[in-house]
């Protein structure tokens, strides 16, 4: 999750920095992209990061093949819809691949994994402030949203590891069911947050930060706690 959040912010920053135009609007079938710039392709970058990271974790040849086909399908769909040109999807895919290589190299750095969570939080806040102040033009409202979500995830992981610890292995059907339930619950929670935001009418920077924080806590702590309480996932030794 943290990798996906990081990539979303990175590609948005690069789009605004490079300001590479998308294909002509007459060729475009995807009009949801609005007036945003093209390079790098966010769909291509995130597809490479998420699907090939899953394949890296699974370490199964069939999963590598399936994930690669999904990535290729997403990349070609952006070309087919006229949302990106070839250099956009190649650049996005390359950025995703570089990120995965770096992750594979640094993921076992014990000094960072075992560091006080305060330093992780401090890094998130520092990067968010740098992005907010140094954005090329006006920083979009998802900068505080993503920063809040990262902080929520970090806090949620700390709470989950201490009080829940649901990482014990369980049956495949339980993992599949909980994945579906988690996705549905998150969509409902996000819909609720939108209604709350309209009702409170807070200052955008404050609300986006708070919204991201709540989303991160929901993903990393609240939903795992609910799944353990429903006995769909087993609790580990920390909870016992």
GIURUR-V740976 format. One line per field, one symbol per residue. ss: DSSP state (H for helix, E for strand, - for the rest). psi: psi as a letter, one per 30 degrees, with the letter a starting at -180 (. if undefined). Layout:
ss = ???
psi = ???
This chain:
ss = -HHHHHHHHHHHHHHHHH------HHH--------------HHHHHHHHHHHHHHHHH--HHHHHHHHHHHHHHHHHHHH-----HHHHHHHHHHHHHHHHHHHHH---HHHH---HHHHHHHHHHHHHHHHHH-------HHHHHHHHHHHHHHHHHHHHHH--------HHHHHHHHHHHHHHHHHHHHHHHHHHHHH---HHHHHHHHHHHHHHHHHHHHHHHHHH-----------
psi = eeeeeeeeeeeeeeefeehklllkfffkfjgffbgllekljeeeeeeeeeefeeeeeehkeeeeeeeeeeeeeeefeeeefgflaefeeeeeeeeeeeeeeeeeeffgjeeeeglkfeeeeeeeeeeeeeeefgkjbkklffefeeeeeeeeeeeeeeeefefdigfkkaleeeeeeeeeeeeeeeeeeeeeeeeeeeeehlkeeeeeeeeeeeeeeeefeeeeeeeeefgfkkkaeee.
